């Protein structure tokens, strides 16, 4: 079994080295065949320089996007290049503990396609937690209760399920919206989420509204009629891939 970890990188220079070290420790403890794919989402800080200086273990490479496309597009782009039987996604800011990955993988059953890390804890202000909870309940209900009501973008998805959602990439979709749209079979494992190590969350109220609009737009999206459109998107948006 091979595991791919896809990590979007935006203004994450201060946490990347620690994240890489912790992923390496988990990979060694679990004796996984694992690749880490960092997707540099046109980060304006020195994240790319930090990525280029990371030690070779765990095995990793960097995908560089030409312009900032947002978290979901960065994740789907990383999935396009992933070679694993399972693909894990997590943030680069250390709010998503890589130490929880073994629990997510153990939660897979015969028909499971996605396992979410259900977020718990006081990782944001009360106001932000409230607006996040309202949005997630919306998602849960609109998805026909398929998507758990505490789901975020810390998850593990099977390769077969990932192949169903990657073709939507040119439509600028919201990843969880695709899980809801396609009614993928989901499980959830509740984990405690840490506060942002950078001292602030990038999810302002305005950004949450934008994500909500993106979610509902994704529900009506259709994949391109041919794989060629996806290849063109990759050629137009990916600057380079480096080991």
C-alpha angles and dihedrals in degrees: 000000000000123000125204120197116202116197123181112216123208122148089341102128093120096056106034098088093050092045091051091049093051093047089051091052092051092046091051094046092050094040089228128174093230141166124192118211114195112196110204102209094202089285111195095212128069094280092123092055090051091049090051090053097050117119116260094248124107091039109252146161136192128235113199121206118209094223135016107273103168135252102292095048090047090052094048090047090053090049089055089062096038119112100188129116085229127030122207123196127197141155123264095225096081094249088114108062112219086207088077093061095091090057092052092051092047090055093066114112132184096283099026115125102171133024115195127201099231107219121235133166138055097292094144138027117289091252094053092045089053095050090045091051092050091051093048092050088053090052091047093052097041090050090058088254090298096121112061114246094239097046124135135165095284099101148122120233129187117246092243091054092046089055088058094056103035094076089065091064096103089059094065092240132184107243096221088047088060091051088052095044094051094040092230115191107258139191128184135213115195114230133174112248122214125227116262108280090212090063098245141055121240089213103098120176090258091053091050089055090050090051090049090053090047090051094054091043089053092056090066097039122116125205119249113275093243140024087245091077090057092049090051090050091052092048092049098046109030113082100186146326121226135180 
